[in-house]
Structure formats: C-alpha cells, structure tokens
Amino acid sequence: MADLISPGPDLDALFTGYRHTAWRLETRTSYGVAEEDKPYQQWLAGRDPGIEWFRPWLDMVRGETVKGKRMERVRIIDDPPSDYLRWELWGTPYNLAVGEDIRYLPRDHPVVAELPGHDFWLFDSATVAHLAFDGDRFLGVTLDTDPATVVEHAQARDAAWHHALTYTEYMGTRIR
C-alpha cells in the first residue's frame, strides 16, 4: 500500500510541483477540513466568515495559474445541495477569481455512475492522488502512477468535465 502524505509541506508541494494541469473530482457531500470549521460554522449561523482562512489556498492557486498552469475540479452536487456544498458554492467565486475553474455535475446525471466513487486529484495526467478520509476528516493522499489507474482516472476526468456545468450555468439552473 502506498504511503499516506498528510497535510503539510509534502502535500503542498503537489500543488506547486505539477507542470501543466491539476484536476480534481469531488464526490462527497461534506468535508471536515480543520481550518474551515470555524468559518463554516460562522457561515451556517448567517455571519460573514471573511476569507482570511482561505487566503493561503487562493494565493497558491493564483501563483500557479499565473504561470500558465491549469487547476480545475468538478464537484458532484445534490439537488438540493447539502449545507457543505452550499458553503462551497459560496466560496466558488473566490476560486474562480484566482484562476481555478470549478464546475458542477448533478449527482443524478447518468455519467456519475461511470465515475470513480472517490475523490482524487490528477496531476499532469501522470499521477493520481487518492484522497483519504476518516469519516469527514481529510487525512491526506496516496499517490498512484500505475498507467492503467492513470488512464482510468483521466477518462473519468474527461467524462465529468464534458458534462459538468460552469458555476454560472449551474447557478442559473437554481433560479426557477
């Protein structure tokens, strides 16, 4: 079994070390990310959490995308979205503003059944980073460079991206 890369400098290096593309599939309805707990709870209570807690990620994404790298993700989303997915929708404009392209794929779309049932990042179409969780708590990633695994995840990326809606398109479907 591959070694777990826990949150910290080694994991951060994946997001600055890729050469061309970083792509993620998000399949879960909630994530228990420690640095988000307080802002998320503030947001749930109807208070503006600000974005200072989010700045390290946004600064890193901006730093990489201005180099011409792409960072993209598809979030599988329920109708109606869970509280956590509504929280992610709230934050998406900040991601978009720094160059991360986030799209939405309704969970009931037929292509979802063809996708892996787990979250992953695909770096440069060469390395799959499988996300590991304990319940909702993110533990880290394991890396896989097996060609068959990479191709399987690249095909999933292509299918999900093809059917996913941009943020603007998705938000337009919510106004009925």
Secondary structure, 3 states (H helix, E strand, C coil): CCCCECCCHHHHHHHHHCCCEEEEEECCCCCECHHHHHHHHHHHCCCCCCCHHHHHHHHHHHHHHCCCCEEEEEEEECCCCCHHHHHHHHHHHHHHHCCEEEEEEECCCHHHHHCCCCCEEEECCCEEEEEEEECCEEEEEEEECCHHHHHHHHHHHHHHHHHCEEHHHHHHHHCC
